[in-house]
Amino acid sequence: MRLIFKSLSLVLAAALLAAPAAFAQNTGGVFPPTVNEGHRSVQYRAAINPDNAQDEFGFAQRLHYQQAINDDFMWRILGQTRKTDDSDVDLDFIGAELFWEFSDNEDNYKHGVRFDGRIRFDDRAEFLGFNWIHQWNLDDGWSARAIALASVQVGDNSADGVNLQTRTQIAKNVGGGITLGLENYSNYGNTGGDIGGFNDQSHTVGPFASIPIADRLTLWGGPLFGISRAAPDVEARLWLTQSF
């Protein structure tokens, strides 16, 4: 366990010592489609995008509360802050999400959808999203996930078109509640006119570790590295999840 904590700390430290350009921080995740009746949890997320050249860094924080309605539906409320020119903790958005799982508990292939709504601040348009979620439970503790995400802006100052993204994950449960894996995030742009080639889009990839650290408390963390020109060079991300 000590070795895993040390390795995770070194990975996060390496991400913090890099020097990317200034981009919005990615506090999103490759979330599962599964809904478990009786589930309740709160989660804190932080993402850092350093810019050592200017002695500044981007920093975003997000707080979730989620609760299952039954074995098929779960709701979540969330809020996020970000570092801006006006404040280190400026309210970014508040939102609500609804998960709907289509599969049964015993299925190795699980799938579902999530509906998103966000109210954003600083004269930015509101946000509506639809996400199609897939998970395959494989042999020997392996699993894979793939998500297709589509979102639109509504209200004042909204942009035309649909923003398109995908997220993927491959992971292995190595025992003791510990999961290690690799994730990819791809933002292709908006169908309203700014979808370009690979280097005009944001594509990132990076490892992660999920480790139980106390009773029903889990630490998740890892860096993301840009693999396209439009993506940030590196981000460090850390989540804490407390289940009840």
Disulfide bonds with the S-S distance in Angstrom:
none
